[in-house]
Structure formats: C-alpha cells, structure tokens
Amino acid sequence: MPDLLDFGGAPLMEFASRRLRGKIHAAATAVRYHDGAVLHAHGDDKPGLSIVRSGAVRFGLVDADGTYIATSLLGMGHCFGEATLFAGRKRTHDAVAIGETVIEQIDKARFDRLFDQEPDLARALLNATTRRLYSALDFMDDLRRLPLPVRTAKLVASMANSAKQDGSVACNQADLAFTLGVSRVSVGKTLGDLQNAGILKLGYGKIDIPNRARLHEWIAERSA
C-alpha cells in the first residue's frame, strides 16, 4: 500500500540484511530535500522506489476547496513507490519533505536489475508490504468497532511510530478528520477530550505526546 496512509507497517530496511542494505545503497542516488520541498506531485509518472534515509515524508492531496489534507507520514527506513513499479500506477499523492530529509531514489531500470539479482529484496518488500496490509485491515476493523477517541489516539500513535517521532506528530485537525472519515468538529472535540485527559497535547500544526507509554496503555485498555 504505497503512497497511502501508513498503518504502522514495519520499515523495509528492517527486513534487509546488511549485505542487501549495501546493495540498495549502491543502486540508489541520495537526494537531499529541504523542509517543505515537493518530492513528487499527484499524477506524476515517475516510476521508482524511494527509501527515507533521514527525516520524514508527508503524503496528501488538495481537496475541492483548495485545502491540503495529509493522509500519511513515513519516517526513516520506510519506502514508497512500489505501485509505480509493480502496477504501473502514476503517483497517487503529493509527497512533501518534513524537516531536512534525505531520500534514496532507485529508478525503474536500476530497481529492475537489482530485483532480478537479489531475491532477498523481493522477500523484504513482501514482508514490509504484508505487514502494512495487515495493519490497514486492523485500521478498518477499528473503524467498525472502536469509538472515535480510541481510533484517534491509535492513529496518532501509529503516525508517531512510523515517522520515528516519539514526542510529537506533525498534523492538524483537518488531516485527522480526513483520515478518520469524520467531521473536523468531531475531531476537534475528541482531541480536546484527549488533551483534558492528559493523553495528548495540542500544538500549532502538531500533536504532542506527553507520555508514550501512557498513551499505549490507554489505547490497550479501551481496545480489548
């Protein structure tokens, strides 16, 4: 599920051996992006695999009224672009660097050569993608059975984990409302309740996590 909401799937590089990571680094071109730089835009025909070496990447779209809505946040070790390689898809979302970010880019020609030479790359990609798929199914199950406060807390925790940001998540109420499929008013009330409970703390364009262990305990108690 590349270029979509990351539901907590494990980073690709966690499944790559030291030897395979070396092969990936050798095949890739490291590109540095400043905060706010656009990696690619929705509709771009730019096949290739991208891996976040440092920093983070936010994916989103501009809605009908011109508002930018973020749909995912990927951090170090995560990859994106698989659909452009295996399904011939154009880019489905805008991708923007969050902070100083370095991306390892592997174009289609180099990826195809590496993929044919290294069976372990296919296994690593399959492992990471399968875990992301099951996390997505878990998210869909949450939509059916969990109340909005718990779903909201789980989403914030997942985004923080994906971006390797324990203390905060760069997003706003519109982002969360779009992802959760509810109104901004509902999300605003929910975030206020979570802040009053000491679970989350609202900031300008971000949500802080005062105590990550407490956040996970709070979620677990209400998800059983």
C-alpha positions, 0 to 999 in steps of 0.5 A, spaced: 500 500 500 504 505 497 503 512 497 497 511 502 496 512 509 501 508 513 498 503 518 504 502 522 507 497 517 514 495 519 520 499 515 523 495 509 530 496 511 528 492 517 527 486 513 534 487 509 540 484 511 546 488 511 549 485 505 542 487 501 542 494 505 549 495 501 546 493 495 540 498 495 545 503 497 549 502 491 543 502 486 540 508 489 542 516 488 541 520 495 537 526 494 537 531 499 530 535 500 529 541 504 523 542 509 517 543 505 520 541 498 515 537 493 518 530 492 513 528 487 506 531 485 499 527 484 499 524 477 506 524 476 509 518 472 515 517 475 516 510 476 521 508 482 522 506 489 524 511 494 527 509 501 527 515 507 534 515 509 533 521 514 527 525 516 520 524 514 515 524 508 508 527 508 503 524 503 496 528 501 492 531 496 488 538 495 481 537 496 475 541 492 476 547 496 483 548 495 485 545 502 491 540 503 489 534 507 495 529 509 493 522 509 500 519 511 507 520 514 513 515 513 519 516 517 526 513 516 527 506 513 520 506 510 519 506 502 514 508 497 513 507 490 512 500 489 505 501 485 509 505 480 513 499 479 509 493 480 502 496 477 504 501 473 500 506 477 502 514 476 503 517 483 497 517 487 499 523 492 503 529 493 509 527 497 512 533 501 519 533 505 518 534 513 524 537 516 531 536 512 530 529 509 534 525 505 531 520 500 534 514 496 531 514 489 532 507 485 529 508 478 525 503 474 531 500 470 536 500 476 530 497 481 529 492 475 536 489 475 537 489 482 530 485 483 532 480 478 539 479 482 537 479 489 531 475 491 532 477 498 529 484 496 523 481 493 522 477 500 523 484 504 518 488 500 513 482 501 514 482 508 514 490 509 508 490 504 504 484 508 505 487 514 502 494 512 496 490 509 495 487 515 495 493 519 490 497 514 485 491 515 486 492 523 485 500 521 478 498 518 476 493 523 477 499 528 473 503 524 467 498 525 468 497 532 472 502 536 469 509 538 472 515 535 477 517 541 480 510 541 481 510 533 484 517 534 489 516 539 491 509 535 492 513 529 496 518 532 500 513 535 501 509 529 503 516 525 508 517 531 511 510 530 512 510 523 515 517 522 520 515 528 517 521 532 516 519 539 514 526 542 510 529 537 506 528 530 506 533 525 498 534 523 492 538 524 485 537 525 483 537 518 488 531 516 485 527 522 478 528 520 480 526 513 483 520 515 478 518 520 472 519 515 469 524 520 467 531 521 473 536 523 468 538 529 468 531 531 475 531 531 476 537 534 472 535 540 475 528 541 482 531 541 480 536 546 477 530 550 484 527 549 488 533 551 483 534 558 485 527 559 492 528 559 493 523 553 495 528 548 497 535 547 495 540 542 500 544 538 500 549 532 500 544 526 502 538 531 500 533 536 504 532 542 505 526 546 506 527 553 507 520 555 508 514 550 507 509 554 501 512 557 498 513 551 499 505 549 496 503 555 490 507 554 489 505 547 490 497 550 485 498 555 479 501 551 481 496 545 480 489 548 
